[in-house]
């Protein structure tokens, strides 16, 4: 019983980490929104959500190098 439970636990935790880049990006984005830079003359523009960021990044990868 315990080996089966341990295996399910490991597989369940492993599945949570499959999209770690999204979690990292969203965490940084939320932290910047919660703690704006007090020395900035103007507030920083909002970062796009992860899906828009991913689309822009993919478009840059596909663009020919200069």
C-alpha positions in Angstrom: 0.0 0.0 0.0 2.7 2.5 0.9 4.8 2.0 -2.3 1.7 2.6 -4.4 0.7 5.7 -2.4 4.3 7.0 -2.6 4.3 6.5 -6.4 1.0 8.3 -6.8 2.3 11.2 -4.6 5.5 11.5 -6.7 3.6 11.5 -10.0 1.1 14.0 -8.7 3.8 16.4 -7.5 5.7 15.9 -10.7 2.7 16.9 -12.7 2.5 20.2 -10.8 5.9 21.3 -12.1 5.3 20.7 -15.8 4.6 24.4 -16.5 7.1 26.1 -14.1 7.9 28.9 -16.5 4.3 30.1 -16.4 4.3 30.1 -12.6 7.6 31.9 -12.5 6.4 34.6 -15.0 3.1 35.1 -13.3 4.7 35.3 -9.9 7.1 38.0 -11.0 4.3 39.9 -12.8 2.1 39.9 -9.6 5.0 40.9 -7.4 5.8 43.9 -9.7 2.1 45.0 -9.6 1.9 44.6 -5.8 5.2 46.5 -5.1 5.6 49.3 -7.6 8.9 51.2 -7.7 8.4 54.3 -5.5 11.3 56.2 -7.1 9.9 55.9 -10.6 8.5 59.1 -12.1 5.8 57.2 -14.0 4.4 53.8 -13.1 5.8 51.0 -15.1 3.6 49.6 -17.9 1.8 46.4 -17.0 3.4 43.2 -18.2 1.2 41.1 -20.5 -0.3 37.8 -19.3 1.7 34.7 -20.0 -0.2 33.7 -23.1 0.6 37.0 -24.8 4.2 36.8 -23.6 4.6 33.3 -25.0 3.1 34.3 -28.4 5.5 37.3 -28.7 8.4 35.1 -27.7 7.5 32.5 -30.3 7.2 35.2 -33.0 10.7 36.5 -32.1 12.1 33.0 -32.4 10.5 32.6 -35.9 11.7 35.9 -37.1 14.8 35.9 -39.3 18.1 37.1 -37.8 19.4 40.4 -39.1 
